[in-house]
Amino acid sequence: MGGAGDGRQEPSEDEGNRSIENAVTLGFFVVLVAAGIWLLGTMADIRKVQDCTAQGRRNCASVEVPERAQ
């Protein structure tokens, strides 16, 4: 069992490195997509504030109001 005559071959080092490279590439693209989503959200917030100030309004910044406990 497990000898050279059973028809199975050990994966070469290139195949092992390829799976590691694929995992690293996948991680990179996940980070890239997450950064893109964050950037789009930030740009949308900035656009809202710029539109507000361009109309001559004051107090365009959002105000966080804590919830009241009952």
N, C-alpha and C positions, 0 to 999 in steps of 0.2 A: 504494500500500500504506500502511496506517495512516492513511488520510485519514478524513474525516468520512463518506464514503459507503460504507464497508465493513461497517457494521452493528454494529460494536463500540463500546461506550461506556466511557469511563474511569470507574472507581468514584468515587463522590462522596466528599468528605472525611468525611461522616458514617459511611460504610461502613468506611473505614479506622480511624476512631476507635472504631467498634464492636468491631472485632477486637482492638484494643489493650485496650479495656475488658473484653472477654471473657477475655483472657489474664490480666489483673490479677485479675479475679474468681476465675478458676480457681486462681491462685497463692494467693490469700487463703484459699480453701476447703481447699487442700492443707495449708497451714500450720495452719488451724483443726483439721482432722482429726488431724494429727500431734500437736498440743498436747493434744487430747482423749485420744488413746491414751496419751501420756506421763502425763497426769494420772490416768487410770484405773490405770496400773501403779503410780504412786506411792501412790495411795490404797490399793491392795491391800497394798503393803508396810507401810504405816502400820497398817492393820487387823490384820495378822499380829502386829506388835509389840505393839499394844494388847491383843489377845487373850491374848498370852503374859503380859504384865504383870498383866492382870486376873485371871489364874489364880494369881497370887502367885509366879510363877517369877522367877528371877534369870538374868542373862546372856542376855537375849532378843535382843540385837543379834547380827547375823550376823558371823561371823569369816571373813575371807578367808585362805585357806591357799594359799601358792604351791605349784605343782606341783614335784615332785622330779625332777630330771634324772638319768637312768640312764646 
